Amino acid sequence: MELVLESLETPALTKAQLADMLFEQIGLNKRESKDMIDAFFDLIAQRLVEGEDVKISGFGNFQIRTKAPRPGRNPRTGETIPIEARRVVTFHASHKLKELIQTGNHGG
């Protein structure tokens, strides 16, 4: 599976490109491909919103962390401002994915 990106910006894989890959390589029609990609990411997002971690074997884990409130500083004025507690999502690549990235072996 080779992806050619034609852009002056930093290369990024988009949902539309993923849907095109499903269409071209698996044979789903374009509507089914788009719906499947949208459903996949909607499901991941919903689970994260609900506070659940998402683990994808061989790829990595998306985890919700709650960051404690802390003092911050306005860089322009130097004024101290409070930063409220907030939830953030983090991604930790699996050992397998880290190895693939290090070796440059795309497994295809």
C-alpha angles and dihedrals in degrees: 000000000000124000122200114199118196106197141114089221126081106291113259132175110232132203088245090056091049090052090050089052091053089049094048101037105031101029101238112148117255095258093049090047093052092044092050094050092046092048092048094053093039089055093050092047093048093051091050091048088053089055097253123135116235117219120192111189114236092009112059150264131283108206134187115226127185111219116209121237113267141172115267137181132231101235093209098051103018088232116151112240130179117247108210125226111271143173119243134182120231130190124215116189117227120248089251093053091047090053092049091051092049094049096039088229108144092192093231 
